[in-house]
Amino acid sequence: MDLEKHPAAPGAPAAAAPAELRASDADRDRIAQILADAVAEGRLTAEEHSERLDSLYARKTVGELDALVRDLPAGAPAAAPAAPYTGATRPAVGPVETVVAVCSSSARKGRWRPAAHTRAVSVMGDITIDLTEAVFEQQITEINVTCVLGNVEVLVPENVTLRGYGSGVLGNFEVRGESRGETDPQAPVVIVRGFSLLGNIEARPKLGARLVDLALRLRKRLEG
């Protein structure tokens, strides 16, 4: 028996370089936070921030994500990306709030503090997530919605940046008021991602509802 080790045959697939790894939700959260810090510090204009954020969820690999922040301080190619998720542990993404409505209704509204990540699940139920009076404690707020034979409505102040990524099968996924000209560049960014099956998901600004103290709060946070 030949026990001698031989080099890999020509053409055999090599291990993927870190930049070629498929991006995870944690990788996208990291890039989104770098972009948020950059616009708050004045390193990016509101238009540049919007353009980069729009392409964030369309990019597939870690290398493609890193290209978005290569010219920013925290985006320098220093730390290697985390190892791919194997199922043993899940990358930490911060606290996640869950809103569920099964043959019922559920709502979050008034003066409340939304988590950075909110998961909404509607099965033959109605969910309302009203952020018009919410106290935002982070620049990026992401809402992931699954809707089956139900209805989910997300309302935001009209000067908050609203982004949507989703689809529907015999249902509706609609985000209105994206990239409004009067959006405050210092305002939070609300990202709605979802899937609707025989249901309806709608996110829109509520006219007349504005957050007027956002720039002051962010400035105080940066100053310490």
JOHU-V866557 format. One line per field, one symbol per residue. ss: DSSP state (@ for helix, = for strand, . for the rest). phi: phi as a letter, one per 40 degrees, with the letter a starting at -180 (. if undefined). psi: psi as a letter, one per 40 degrees, with the letter a starting at -180 (. if undefined). Layout:
BEGIN
ss: ???
phi: ???
psi: ???
END
This chain:
BEGIN
ss: .................@@@.=..@@@@@@@@@@@@@@@@.....@@@@@@@@@@@....=@@@@@@@@...@@@....................=======..====........=======..=====.........=========..=======...=========..====.............=========..=======.......@@@@@@@@@@.
phi: .ccccbcccdgccccccdcccccbcccccccccccccccccgcbcccccccccccdcccbbcccccccbccbdccccbcccccccbhcbbdcbgcbcbbbbbfabaabagcbbcccbbbbbbbfbbbbbbbcbcbcbacbbbbbbbbbfbabbbbbccbccbbbaaabbfabbbbbgcfcccdcccccbbbbbabbbfbbbbbacccgcbcbbcccccccccch
psi: hhehhiiiiheihiihideeihiiddddddddddddddddeediidddddddddedeeididddddddedeideeigciiiiiiheedihhheiihhhhhhhfaiiihiagigiidhhhhhhhfihhhhhedeihheidhhhhhhhhhfahhhhhiieeihhihhaiihfahhhhififidehhdeiihhhhhihhhfahhhhiihhehiheeddddddddde.
END
